[in-house]
Amino acid sequence: MTTTDIMKEALTLRPFEKAQLIDKLISSLDKPDKEIDELWANESEDRIDAYDQGKIKAIPLEEVLQKFR
């Protein structure tokens, strides 16, 4: 079966079945990735160091949220 065939078949499903399929597909993408975890750990350490050295400043959450209201 090709991806196109699978898509055509999936589109014939009832809404609840589509939701189940979507949930399973998304869940299959959410697997631990050691490399990504390490990159995020390094990024967070770099940001903490920059904050401690005064290179960046903290912004209060309320100020950030106001931009989206």
N, C-alpha and C positions, 0 to 999 in steps of 0.2 A: 504494500500500500504506500502511496506517496503522501506527502503532507497535504496536497490538494484533496486527495481522496478522503483523508481523515477529517479535514475541515468540512467538506461537503456532508459527510456522515454526522459530524458533531452538530452541524446546523439543523439537522432534522430532529435532534433530541428535544424533549420537553424542557421547559425552563429549569425545573428542579435538577434534572439530569445534567444540563449545561453548567449549572452552578456547582454541582459536585465535581464535574470534570475540571472546571476552572480551578477549584480549590485544590484538587490533586496536582494539577500542573504547577500551580504557584508553589505549593508545598515542596514539590520536587526540586525547585530552584533554590530553596532556602536551606542549603547544606553548609555546614561549617567549612571555611576555607582558611587554612593556616596562613597562607601568604597574605590574604586580605587582612586577617586579624593582626598580623605582625605590622603591616603597613599602617593600620589605624593606631596601633599602640605607639609606633614611632611618631606619627603625626601628633597624637595627644601629648606625648612627652615634649616634642618641639614647641607646641603651643604653650605648655606650662612654663617651659624655660623662657620663652619670649615674654610671657607675662611677668615672670619673676625678674627679668632684666629690664622691665619697663618698655619693651619694644612694642607691646600691644596693651590695650586697656580693656577692662571688662565693661560690658554694657548691661545695665539692669534689664531683666526680663520684661518688665512693664514697658520700657522704652522700645524694645524690639517688637513687642506685640502691637503697639500703637501703629506701627507701619502697615500692619495688615488689617486694621479695623476700618 
